[in-house]
């Protein structure tokens, strides 16, 4: 999930130095109580998959109930499928990838994200299609069902900042065992309301490109440390695999669009290499 990190003065919210991220949010005790606390059994499964569960909370996302943890959302069924794998391995993609190549992936955007969301998705689609991969993207109308339903839906959600953090985007997982991309991701419209950091088309497109990266199997380039977020946390395999992509750096890549905490808005050469190797 796309994460951007900002340090700035926002007096209106009485936040002196605030950090805003897309892949992580700092939830208060009140929010946890409102959304619902995660059971010890579920926490144990997430802990075993090397997730930091200190801010995990139950929520409904894209029509399903599950748990938001770190930068991801998992249904209870997906949590049951998580496997504990050595987190020290230096890898960067998930075990499951999109199959049936060459393949056109349909994608739609929630009208509630407005003209900005629509324009940003068009820019994101161009970013990927300009790479001439064996996967490409095309837009369809939002909300269609049946055979015309989008493979990836970009939805709107609204979540307030807390403790200096705000969630910009939240992905609904990684590719499925059947070889389909994750069903979509959400963009937090609260981000648009904060004038100090409100995104332009390029910034929102960069966030969407990061989220699509997760949907088709890309992990964070600094998953072993999350150092771009000022942390020292190993995300581990997260139960979905963390496989090194040949030709890319084995360490953190500070200009990659797949860094845990931005602020890249375009693919760098290593991003392009990773996508070309996979697709």
N, C-alpha and C positions, 0 to 999 in steps of 0.2 A: 504494500500500500504506500502510496506516495506520502513521504513525510518531509515537511519543510520546517526549518528551525529559524526563528526570528528572535532578536533581542531588541526591544524598543520600549519607549515610554508611552503608556496609555493611561492618562490621568482619569479619563471618564470612567474607567473600570477600577480605579484605585489600584492598578497593578504597576509597580515601579519598573521592574525588568521582567518581561513576560516572554515565555518561549511557546511558540505555536507549532504543533506537529500534526501531520495527517495520519501517521501510523500509530500514534499513541495518544492517550488522553488520561488526565489525572482526575479520577472520579472522587467526589466527596462521599462521606458516610451517608449523607442524606440521599444522594443519588442512588447509592447502592441499595438503600432501603426501599426507595421508590421503585427501582427497576426489579429488585429481587435478588437476594444473596444466593451465591452459587453453593450447592451442597458440597460437603467434604468429599464425597465420592467422586464428583466431577472434578473438583480441584485436584484430587490425587492423580486422576488420569492426565490432566493438563500438566501437572508438575512432572509426571513421568515422561512427558514429551518435551520437557525442558522449556516450558513457557513460564514467564514471570506472572504468577496469578494474583499478585498483590492488588491489582486494579481490575480483576475480572468481574464481570457482572452479567446477569441474565437480561436479555432484551429480545425484542422482535425485530427482525431485519429481513427485508425483501419477502415478507409474508410467512416467515418461519421463526419459531422460537429457538433460541440457542444462547451461546455465551460469547460475548465480546472479550477478547483477551489480547493484550498487546495491540498489534495492528490488524488483527484478523477477527472474523466471525465464524464460528462453527456451530452447526446443528448438533443435537445430542447424538445422532447417528454417526456424524463425522467424528465426534470426540471418541466414540467407541472404537473407531477404526484407527486411531492414532497409535503408532508404535514407538517404543523407546529405542532410539538408535544412538550410537556414540556421537556426542555433539562436537568432538574435536576434529572430525573430518573436514577438510578444506574444500567445500563444494558449493555450487551456486544455483542449481536448478532442482525442480521437484522430480520425483520418480515418474509420475504420470505427466504426459504431455498431450497436446492436441494431436489427434490422429486423423486419418483419412485425407492426407495431403495429395495434391494441392486442395485447399479448402477455402471457401469464402465464408467468413464469420459475420453474421448479421448483428447489428448493435443499434440500440435505440436510447433516447435520452428523455427523461421526464420533463414535460413542459413546465413544471414548477421551477425548473432551474433557469427558465427564461431564455432570452436571446443570447446571453453570455454562455450559458451551458450549451446551447445549440451550436454556436460558433466555435466554442472550444472543442466540441466533439468532432466537428468537421476538420479542424486543424489537427486533432489527434489522429484521425483516420488517415489524413494525408501524410503525417509523420511515418506511420507504419507502411502505408502502401508505396511510398517513395523508396522503400528499401527493396522492393521487388522480391519479397519472400514467397515461400510456398503457401503461406496463409495471407489473406488479404481481408479487408473489412469494408462493409457497405452498410449504410443506414437503412433502417426500416422504421415504420411508425411505432411510437411507444404505446404499450398496452394491448397490442395484438396478441391473440391466443391461437392455439392450434398450429398448423404447419407454418404460419407466418410469424410466429412468436420469435422475438429476437433471441439469438444465442447468448448475448450479453446485454443486460439492461442496466442503464445508468439511472439510478433513482435519487430522489431528494430526501434527506432527513435533516432534522433540526436538533442540534445538541449544543447547549451553552458551554462556554469555557469554564474551567474550574482549576484553581490553583496555578494559574498561569499557562495552562495547556488548553488547546482546542483541537478537536479531531477534524481534519479537513476531508478525509475520505476513509471509507471502510470497505474492504473487499470481502466477498462471500466465499472465500476459500481459493483453492487451486484447481487445476484440471481434474476431472473425474477419472475413475478407473476405466470407464468406457471410452475415454479419449475426447471428451467434450470440454470446452473451457468452463471455468467457474461461471455461474449463472449471472454474475454481474457485480456491481459495486455501488456504493452510495457516495454522494457529495453533500457535505454539511452546508446548508444554505446560511447558517449563522455566520460563516466565514465572510459572506458577501456583505454583511451588515457592519463589519468593523472597518471603518474607513482607513485606519492606519495600515491594514494589511489586505484589504479587499483585492482580489485577484483581477488581473487583466486576462485577455484571451490566452496569451502565451503561457502564463503561470497556471491557469486552470487546465490548459491542454497538457502541460507537463505533468500535473497531478493525475490526470486521466490516463496518460501514457504509462505512468508508473503502475496504476491500478490494473490496467489491461495486462501489463507485464506479469503481475501476480496471477491473473486469470488464465494466462497461457503457460505458466510454469516457472517464471523467474523468481528467485529469492533475492533478498537484499544482498548487495555486494559486500556490505560490512556486517553480515549476519553473525560473525564470530565475536564481534565486540560492540556493535551499535555505537561506535565512537563518534559518528557524525551527530549523534544525539547527546554527546557529552556523557555517555555511559560506558560501562565495561561489562556487558551482558552477552553471553553466547546464546543465541536463539536455538542452537542445536538443529537437529533434523526436523524438529516440529512435527515428527510423525509422518511427514509427506516426502521425505528425501531431501538431501542437500548434496547434489552431485556436481562436481567440478566441470565446468565447460571449457574444453581445450581452447587454447589461444587467448584466454583472458587472464588478468592478474589473479594471483592466489591470495592477495591481501586486499585491503580496503582501496576503493577507487573513488576518490573524493569528488570527481566530476561526473560520476555515473548517475543516470536518471533513476537507478534502482538503489541509491543510497537510502538508508533508513530515514535520514533527516535531511533531504534536499540540499540546496535549492535548485538543482539542475532542471532546466525546462526543455532541453533537447538531448537526443541520443549522442553520447560521445562515441569514439571509435570502438571502444571495448563493448559498449552496448550493442553496436551494430554487428560486431564479431559474434557475440553471444547469440543474437537472434538469427544470424546467418547460419551458424552451426546447428541450431535447433530446428530451423524452419527454412 
